[in-house]
Amino acid sequence: MELKTNSLIRFTENYKEFSKRIEKQKIIYYETKFTGLLLGYNSLQNIIKIFNRKEASDYNIFDILNIKGAETKTHTPFLCNLLNPEGTHG
């Protein structure tokens, strides 16, 4: 009986060690995969950032002047007046 108990204890310990090794291997595998994915994502983000800076797609003068949302009250009447040959600008 003692032999069976010792064998069962050894089996359980070996299984625990085996499980730990498998978990470590899984972690290394997924870490490698996600590291590559993250590097690709960061590279893509840098390309988008350069493109947006070059194209100035996020540039908004009204945001800079802190009047974003008020452009219909500010620049629209100004442009209408400026483009009107009968405007006050003479």
C-alpha positions as CSV (number, residue, x, y, z in Angstrom):
1,M,0.0,0.0,0.0
2,E,2.8,2.3,0.8
3,L,4.3,1.8,-2.6
4,K,1.1,2.8,-4.3
5,T,0.9,5.9,-2.1
6,N,4.5,6.9,-2.9
7,S,3.8,6.3,-6.6
8,L,0.7,8.5,-6.4
9,I,2.6,11.3,-4.6
10,R,5.4,11.2,-7.2
11,F,2.9,11.1,-10.1
12,T,1.1,14.2,-8.6
13,E,4.3,16.1,-8.1
14,N,5.5,15.2,-11.6
15,Y,2.1,16.3,-13.0
16,K,2.4,19.7,-11.2
17,E,5.8,20.3,-12.6
18,F,4.7,19.3,-16.1
19,S,1.7,21.7,-15.8
20,K,4.0,24.5,-14.7
21,R,6.3,23.9,-17.7
22,I,3.3,23.8,-20.1
23,E,2.0,27.1,-18.6
24,K,5.4,28.7,-19.0
25,Q,5.6,27.6,-22.6
26,K,2.1,29.0,-23.3
27,I,3.1,32.3,-21.8
28,I,6.2,32.5,-23.9
29,Y,4.3,31.6,-27.0
30,Y,1.6,34.2,-26.5
31,E,4.0,36.8,-25.3
32,T,6.0,36.4,-28.6
33,K,2.8,36.6,-30.7
34,F,1.4,39.6,-28.9
35,T,4.8,41.4,-28.9
36,G,4.9,41.2,-32.7
37,L,1.3,42.4,-32.9
38,L,2.0,45.3,-30.6
39,L,5.1,46.3,-32.6
40,G,3.0,46.2,-35.8
41,Y,0.3,48.3,-34.1
42,N,2.8,50.9,-32.9
43,S,4.4,51.0,-36.3
44,L,1.0,51.6,-37.9
45,Q,0.2,54.3,-35.3
46,N,3.4,56.1,-36.2
47,I,2.6,56.0,-39.9
48,I,-0.9,57.4,-39.2
49,K,0.6,60.1,-37.0
50,I,3.1,61.1,-39.7
51,F,0.3,61.1,-42.4
52,N,-2.0,63.2,-40.2
53,R,0.7,65.7,-39.5
54,K,1.6,65.9,-43.2
55,E,-2.1,66.3,-44.3
56,A,-3.1,68.4,-41.2
57,S,-6.4,66.6,-41.1
58,D,-6.8,67.4,-37.5
59,Y,-6.0,71.1,-37.8
60,N,-8.8,73.4,-36.8
61,I,-8.0,77.1,-36.4
62,F,-11.2,77.5,-34.3
63,D,-10.0,74.9,-31.9
64,I,-6.7,76.7,-31.5
65,L,-8.5,80.0,-30.9
66,N,-10.7,78.3,-28.3
67,I,-13.9,79.1,-30.2
68,K,-14.6,75.6,-31.6
69,G,-18.3,75.2,-32.0
70,A,-18.8,79.0,-32.5
71,E,-17.6,79.1,-36.1
72,T,-21.1,79.6,-37.4
73,K,-21.3,82.7,-35.3
74,T,-17.9,84.0,-36.1
75,H,-16.3,83.0,-39.4
76,T,-19.5,82.4,-41.4
77,P,-20.7,86.0,-41.2
78,F,-17.2,87.2,-41.7
79,L,-16.8,85.2,-44.9
80,C,-20.3,86.2,-46.1
81,N,-19.4,89.9,-45.7
82,L,-16.0,89.5,-47.2
83,L,-17.3,87.7,-50.3
84,N,-20.3,90.0,-50.7
85,P,-19.4,92.8,-53.2
86,E,-21.9,95.0,-51.3
87,G,-20.2,94.1,-48.0
88,T,-19.0,96.7,-45.5
89,H,-15.4,96.2,-46.5
90,G,-15.9,98.6,-49.4
